Amino acid sequence: MSKIKIVFYLILIFVLYKGYDAFKNFEIGVGDRVAKIEEISEFEKEGEVIGLMMYLGNPPELKEHLFTPNRSKCLEMKQTAEKNSFAYYECVKVNAVLKGSKIVSIIDEIEVIE
């Protein structure tokens, strides 16, 4: 009789573990799906992001901006761009209007990243 109880408890623990695991994966999956839906639907939102800005002319005028995921990636992209171009580049934390993971327009510059 005790062997049956042990097997029953093991099965119960396994079922509980699988339920917990499925619940956690569902929560993670929902966040990813919401981000994909926002990107596909071209939903505009306002937020603080880090962007690589390209300035041309004299006096320098903003011509292009590019969303970057983090500071280190922005600085890496800035270094590569400066090697291949005569434009002036800056990594800047900006308040911007976003569509998915693209900067539509810049509201204001918050901080220049060095």
N, C-alpha and C positions, 0 to 999 in steps of 0.2 A: 504494500500500500504506500509506503514512503517513496518508492521509486516513481510511482505515478504522480505523487504530489510534486516531486522535484521537476519532473518533465513538465507538468502543468505550470509551475512557477517560471520555468525557463521560457516556455511559450508565451506566457503573459508578459514577461519582461521584454521579449523580442517584439511583440505586438505594440507595446507602449513605446519602445524605442523607434520603431518604424513610423508610428503616428507622430511623434515629436519631430523626427527628421522630415517627414512630409510637410508638416506645419511650417518649419523653418524654411524649407525650400520654396514654399508657396509665398512667404513674406518677401524673400529676396527676389523671386521672379516677378512679383507685382511691381516692385520699384523699377525694375528694368523695363517692364512693359509700359509703364507710365511714361518714362523718359522717351522711349521709342515713339509712342503715340504723340507726344508733344512735338517731337521733331518732325514727324510725318505731317501732322495737321498744321504746321507752320504757325503755331500759337506764339504770339509775341508776349514777352515778359521783360520786366526790368530787373537788373541785378548788377552786383559788383563782380567783375571778372578781370583777368589779366590778359592784356592784348599787346601784340607787336604792332607798333605804329610806324608807318613809312612817311617821311616828310621829304618834299621836293621843292626846289625853287629858292629864291632869295628875296624876301624873307621866307623861311621854311613854312610850307603849307601842307597840312595833312592830306595825303592822297589815298592811302590804303590802310586798312586795319584788319588784323587777323586774331581770332580767338585762340588762346593757348591754354592748355590744361593746368599748368603750374609755372612757378617762377623759373625753375631750372630749365624747363623746356623752352620757355620764352628767351632766356639768355643764350641758350644754345642756338636757337634759330636766328637770333639777332647777330651773333658772331658769324654764322654762315652767310647771312644776307649781306653783311658789311664787306665780306671778302669778295662777293660776286657783283656788287653794285656800288654806284657812287651816291646813292641816296643816304639820308640820315635816318637811323632807326632808333627807337626807344621801346623799352618794355615798360608798360604803364598799367597800374591798377585803375580801372575806369568804372564809372557807373554808366551802363549802356542798355539799350533795347536789344533783346536777343530773340532770334527765331531758331529754335533747336539749339545747336552749338555754333551759331554764326552771329556775329555782331552786325546788327542792322544800322544802328546809329549810336553815336557817343553823346551822352548827356553832359558829363563833366569828367575831368581827370582828377583822380584822388591822390595818387602817389606815383612818382617815377622810381622804377626799380633799377638799381645799379648792380 
